[in-house]
Amino acid sequence: MMVTHDPVAASYSGRVIFIKDGQMYTQLNKGDETRQTFLKDIMKTQYVPYMRCWS
């Protein structure tokens, strides 16, 4: 598990959970996407303070 504000670092994981006000806000799963496409999806998602990432 990694906690980061860095979308590039998060793009190397398989799943990103966005947390807002101490609650799970939304999540993204990489699936079959390329890392670059996943990074774009992460950056399109509304900014929230923390992202928890799992490989």
Phi, psi and omega per residue, in radians:
M1 nan 2.476 3.109
M2 -2.322 2.440 3.016
V3 -2.000 2.187 -3.046
T4 -2.639 2.765 2.960
H5 -1.782 -0.072 -3.014
D6 -1.606 1.925 -3.137
P7 -1.114 -0.512 3.113
V8 -1.153 -0.821 3.101
A9 -1.073 -0.735 -3.135
A10 -1.111 -0.525 -3.088
S11 -1.171 -0.241 3.098
Y12 -1.471 -0.108 3.132
S13 -1.597 3.000 3.115
G14 -1.649 -0.280 -3.091
R15 -2.628 2.415 3.103
V16 -2.203 2.231 3.058
I17 -1.923 2.203 3.111
F18 -1.677 2.305 -3.112
I19 -2.038 2.326 3.129
K20 -2.355 2.237 3.131
D21 0.942 0.671 3.088
G22 1.344 0.107 -3.122
Q23 -2.149 2.618 3.050
M24 -1.115 2.155 -3.085
Y25 -1.613 -0.910 3.111
T26 -2.860 3.010 3.094
Q27 -2.525 2.699 3.070
L28 -2.204 2.433 3.040
N29 -1.982 2.339 -3.091
K30 -1.172 -0.745 -3.110
G31 1.002 -2.301 -3.109
D32 -1.621 0.107 -3.119
E33 -1.173 2.700 2.991
T34 -1.278 2.835 3.111
R35 -1.074 -0.674 -3.126
Q36 -1.122 -0.717 3.111
T37 -1.179 -0.710 3.106
F38 -1.088 -0.712 3.086
L39 -1.029 -0.777 3.114
K40 -1.071 -0.709 3.104
D41 -1.107 -0.731 3.117
I42 -1.069 -0.784 -3.086
M43 -1.220 -0.471 3.087
K44 -1.283 -0.464 -3.113
T45 -1.228 2.434 -3.116
Q46 -0.919 2.385 3.141
Y47 -1.136 2.316 2.991
V48 -2.343 2.787 -2.970
P49 -1.018 -0.689 -3.032
Y50 -2.330 2.579 3.023
M51 -2.185 2.256 3.043
R52 -1.851 2.310 -2.987
C53 -2.181 2.408 3.056
W54 -2.168 2.505 3.070
S55 -1.558 nan nan
